[in-house]
Amino acid sequence: MNRAAAELINTLGRFCGQRDVKSLDCSSLYERYGIDRADVMVLFGGSILAGGDVLAEAIRQRIASVYIIVGGAGHTTETLRKTVQSEYPSIRTAGLTEAEIFQKYLQEIHGCEADYLETRSTNCGNNITYLLNLIRENRIDCKSIILCQDATMQKRMDAGFRKNRPQGISVINYASYSATVRDEADGLGISEKIHGMWEIGRYINLLMGEVPRLRDDENGYGPAGKGFIAHVDIPEDVEKAFSGLKNIYGDQIREANPLYAQ
């Protein structure tokens, strides 16, 4: 049962954790997009700490001209606060937004920082709209943008950006990690060592919550439903994986929290 579940989880993980380049470096950007660097790179605060490490390495490699962190307080914020406070006691996280926490993490652990912070957004929808407002208000030249979000939410972030983006902006997705679930002696586990990785149950919960949101039907977030995101094609193997996981775990699907709706 665990081996079958692992395969189904990994199918969802590969679909949701979109990466448009194999690695985030200048040569990969040039090979795929014909650019030496992007105009803007954005880290979204819903990510685990691995996202901060990805952004720090991108800054070191000068992957973009401008770096932005987006994130106020949402359903992942308290987990991020506790994780950072526990692992790095010198970083006081109480009351801080996701963007502020990641900025302190970059400054104190990696010795670098983002150029701009967006600290008001509470969900994936206004993550995008507030980001675009920030870019416009600061007159940031943006013809190419790298989006980096938690792997469970990267596909939806891309769809949200595609719905709202101005014409002429190329979007490059790079999920903050790529996880492989495997069957271990004591249950399911993650093959890779990923900084700040979710507990396996939380990871499954987040992934299963994405498929109903990504569907373009009356209950989904697409144009035929709530209209939060652009249309997403969900492959048959992903729908089968989702159904298979429901048979195993029941309805362990993360419901939207109305506290963070705007």
C-alpha positions as CSV (number, residue, x, y, z in Angstrom):
1,M,0.0,0.0,0.0
2,N,2.8,2.5,0.9
3,R,4.6,1.8,-2.4
4,A,1.5,2.5,-4.4
5,A,0.7,5.6,-2.4
6,A,4.2,6.9,-2.9
7,E,3.9,6.6,-6.7
8,L,0.6,8.5,-6.6
9,I,2.0,11.2,-4.4
10,N,5.0,11.6,-6.7
11,T,2.7,12.0,-9.7
12,L,0.9,14.9,-8.0
13,G,4.2,16.3,-6.8
14,R,5.8,16.4,-10.3
15,F,2.7,18.1,-11.7
16,C,2.3,20.7,-9.0
17,G,6.0,21.4,-8.6
18,Q,6.6,22.9,-12.0
19,R,10.2,23.7,-13.0
20,D,10.7,25.1,-16.5
21,V,14.5,24.7,-16.3
22,K,16.4,21.8,-14.9
23,S,18.6,24.0,-12.8
24,L,18.4,27.7,-11.9
25,D,21.6,29.0,-13.5
26,C,22.5,31.4,-16.3
27,S,23.4,28.7,-18.8
28,S,20.0,27.0,-18.4
29,L,18.2,30.4,-18.8
30,Y,20.1,31.1,-22.0
31,E,19.6,27.6,-23.4
32,R,15.8,27.7,-22.8
33,Y,15.0,31.4,-23.1
34,G,17.9,33.1,-24.8
35,I,18.6,35.4,-21.9
36,D,21.6,35.7,-19.6
37,R,19.4,36.7,-16.6
38,A,15.8,37.5,-15.8
39,D,14.6,41.0,-15.1
40,V,12.9,39.9,-11.9
41,M,12.9,36.9,-9.5
42,V,10.2,36.5,-6.9
43,L,10.1,34.2,-3.9
44,F,6.7,33.6,-2.4
45,G,6.4,33.3,1.3
46,G,4.3,30.1,1.2
47,S,7.5,28.2,0.6
48,I,9.4,26.2,3.1
49,L,12.9,27.4,4.0
50,A,14.4,25.7,0.9
51,G,12.9,28.6,-1.0
52,G,15.1,31.0,0.9
53,D,18.2,28.9,0.0
54,V,17.2,28.9,-3.7
55,L,16.8,32.7,-3.7
56,A,20.1,33.2,-1.9
57,E,21.9,31.1,-4.5
58,A,20.1,32.9,-7.3
59,I,21.3,36.3,-5.8
60,R,24.9,34.9,-5.6
61,Q,24.8,33.8,-9.2
62,R,23.1,37.1,-10.4
63,I,20.2,35.2,-12.0
64,A,18.0,38.3,-12.1
65,S,18.4,42.1,-12.0
66,V,15.8,42.6,-9.2
67,Y,14.8,40.3,-6.3
68,I,11.4,40.4,-4.6
69,I,9.9,38.5,-1.7
70,V,6.1,38.4,-1.5
71,G,4.1,37.3,1.5
72,G,2.0,38.7,4.3
73,A,0.3,36.3,6.7
74,G,-1.6,33.2,5.5
75,H,-2.1,29.6,6.2
76,T,1.6,28.7,6.1
77,T,2.9,31.6,8.1
78,E,2.8,30.2,11.6
79,T,4.7,27.1,10.5
80,L,7.4,29.3,8.9
81,R,7.7,31.4,12.1
82,K,8.1,28.3,14.3
83,T,10.5,26.6,11.9
84,V,12.8,29.6,11.6
85,Q,12.6,30.4,15.4
86,S,13.5,26.8,16.3
87,E,16.3,26.4,13.8
88,Y,17.7,29.9,14.1
89,P,17.0,31.3,17.6
90,S,18.7,34.6,16.8
91,I,16.0,35.4,14.3
92,R,12.9,36.6,16.2
93,T,9.8,35.8,14.0
94,A,6.9,36.7,16.3
95,G,4.5,39.0,14.4
96,L,6.6,39.1,11.3
97,T,5.2,38.5,7.8
98,E,6.5,35.8,5.5
99,A,8.4,38.3,3.4
100,E,10.0,39.8,6.5
101,I,11.0,36.4,7.9
102,F,12.7,35.4,4.6
103,Q,14.5,38.7,4.4
104,K,15.9,38.3,7.9
105,Y,16.9,34.7,7.0
106,L,18.7,35.9,3.9
107,Q,20.5,38.7,5.8
108,E,21.6,36.7,8.8
109,I,22.2,33.3,7.3
110,H,23.3,34.0,3.7
111,G,24.5,37.6,3.9
112,C,22.3,38.9,1.2
113,E,18.9,40.5,0.8
114,A,16.0,41.0,-1.6
115,D,15.4,44.5,-3.1
116,Y,11.7,44.7,-2.4
117,L,9.3,43.1,0.1
118,E,5.5,42.8,-0.4
119,T,4.0,42.2,3.1
120,R,0.2,42.6,2.7
121,S,-0.9,39.6,0.7
122,T,-2.6,36.6,2.4
123,N,-3.3,34.1,-0.4
124,C,-2.0,33.0,-3.8
125,G,-4.4,35.4,-5.6
126,N,-3.3,38.6,-4.0
127,N,0.3,37.4,-3.9
128,I,0.1,38.0,-7.7
129,T,-2.0,41.2,-7.8
130,Y,0.1,42.9,-5.1
131,L,3.3,41.8,-6.8
132,L,2.2,43.4,-10.0
133,N,1.2,46.5,-8.2
134,L,4.7,46.7,-6.6
135,I,6.4,46.2,-10.0
136,R,4.3,48.9,-11.6
137,E,4.6,51.4,-8.7
138,N,8.4,51.1,-8.6
139,R,8.7,51.2,-12.4
140,I,10.6,48.0,-12.5
141,D,11.5,46.8,-16.0
142,C,10.0,43.4,-16.2
143,K,9.9,41.5,-19.5
144,S,11.0,38.2,-17.9
145,I,10.2,36.9,-14.3
146,I,11.2,33.9,-12.3
147,L,8.4,32.6,-9.9
148,C,9.6,30.5,-7.0
149,Q,6.9,29.1,-4.7
150,D,6.5,26.0,-2.6
151,A,6.4,22.9,-4.9
152,T,2.9,22.1,-3.8
153,M,1.6,25.5,-5.0
154,Q,3.9,26.3,-8.0
155,K,1.4,25.2,-10.7
156,R,-1.3,27.4,-9.2
157,M,1.0,30.3,-8.8
158,D,1.8,30.1,-12.5
159,A,-1.9,30.0,-13.4
160,G,-2.6,33.0,-11.2
161,F,0.2,35.0,-12.8
162,R,-1.0,34.0,-16.3
163,K,-4.4,35.3,-15.6
164,N,-3.2,38.7,-14.4
165,R,0.1,39.4,-16.1
166,P,0.5,42.3,-18.5
167,Q,1.4,41.4,-22.1
168,G,5.0,40.8,-23.0
169,I,6.2,39.2,-19.8
170,S,7.9,35.8,-20.0
171,V,7.2,33.6,-17.0
172,I,9.8,31.1,-15.8
173,N,8.7,28.7,-13.1
174,Y,11.1,27.1,-10.6
175,A,9.5,25.4,-7.6
176,S,11.6,25.8,-4.5
177,Y,12.2,22.0,-4.2
178,S,11.6,18.7,-5.8
179,A,10.6,15.9,-3.4
180,T,10.4,12.2,-4.1
181,V,8.3,10.2,-1.6
182,R,9.4,6.6,-1.0
183,D,8.2,3.5,0.9
184,E,10.4,3.1,4.0
185,A,10.4,0.6,6.8
186,D,8.4,2.8,9.1
187,G,6.1,4.3,6.5
188,L,6.4,7.0,3.8
189,G,9.4,9.3,3.7
190,I,11.2,11.8,1.6
191,S,14.2,10.6,-0.4
192,E,16.0,14.0,-0.5
193,K,17.2,16.1,2.4
194,I,15.1,19.3,1.9
195,H,15.5,22.2,4.2
196,G,12.4,22.8,6.3
197,M,10.4,20.1,4.5
198,W,6.8,19.6,5.5
199,E,5.9,16.5,7.6
200,I,4.8,13.9,5.2
201,G,1.1,14.1,6.2
202,R,1.1,17.9,5.6
203,Y,2.8,17.5,2.3
204,I,0.1,15.0,1.1
205,N,-2.6,17.3,2.5
206,L,-1.3,20.3,0.5
207,L,-0.9,18.3,-2.7
208,M,-4.3,16.8,-2.5
209,G,-5.8,20.3,-1.9
210,E,-4.4,21.6,-5.2
211,V,-6.2,19.3,-7.7
212,P,-9.7,20.6,-6.9
213,R,-8.4,24.2,-7.0
214,L,-6.7,23.8,-10.3
215,R,-9.7,22.2,-12.0
216,D,-11.6,24.5,-14.5
217,D,-15.1,23.6,-13.3
218,E,-17.8,25.2,-11.2
219,N,-16.0,24.2,-8.0
220,G,-12.5,25.1,-9.1
221,Y,-10.4,28.3,-9.3
222,G,-10.4,28.4,-13.1
223,P,-12.4,30.6,-15.5
224,A,-15.4,28.2,-15.3
225,G,-15.4,28.4,-11.5
226,K,-14.2,31.2,-9.2
227,G,-12.1,32.8,-11.9
228,F,-9.0,33.2,-9.7
229,I,-6.6,31.6,-12.1
230,A,-6.1,30.9,-15.9
231,H,-7.2,27.6,-17.3
232,V,-5.0,24.6,-16.3
233,D,-5.0,21.3,-18.2
234,I,-4.9,18.5,-15.7
235,P,-3.5,15.3,-17.3
236,E,-5.4,12.0,-16.9
237,D,-2.6,10.4,-14.8
238,V,-2.8,13.3,-12.3
239,E,-6.6,12.9,-11.9
240,K,-6.1,9.1,-11.5
241,A,-3.4,9.7,-8.9
242,F,-5.7,12.1,-7.0
243,S,-8.6,9.6,-7.0
244,G,-6.3,6.8,-5.9
245,L,-5.0,8.9,-3.0
246,K,-8.6,9.7,-2.0
247,N,-9.3,6.0,-1.8
248,I,-6.3,5.6,0.5
249,Y,-6.5,8.7,2.7
250,G,-10.1,9.8,2.3
251,D,-10.8,13.5,2.0
252,Q,-7.6,14.8,3.4
253,I,-7.9,18.0,1.3
254,R,-6.9,21.4,2.7
255,E,-9.9,23.6,2.7
256,A,-9.5,27.3,2.0
257,N,-9.3,29.3,5.2
258,P,-11.8,32.3,5.0
259,L,-9.6,34.2,7.4
260,Y,-7.1,34.8,4.5
261,A,-9.6,35.5,1.7
262,Q,-9.7,39.0,0.3
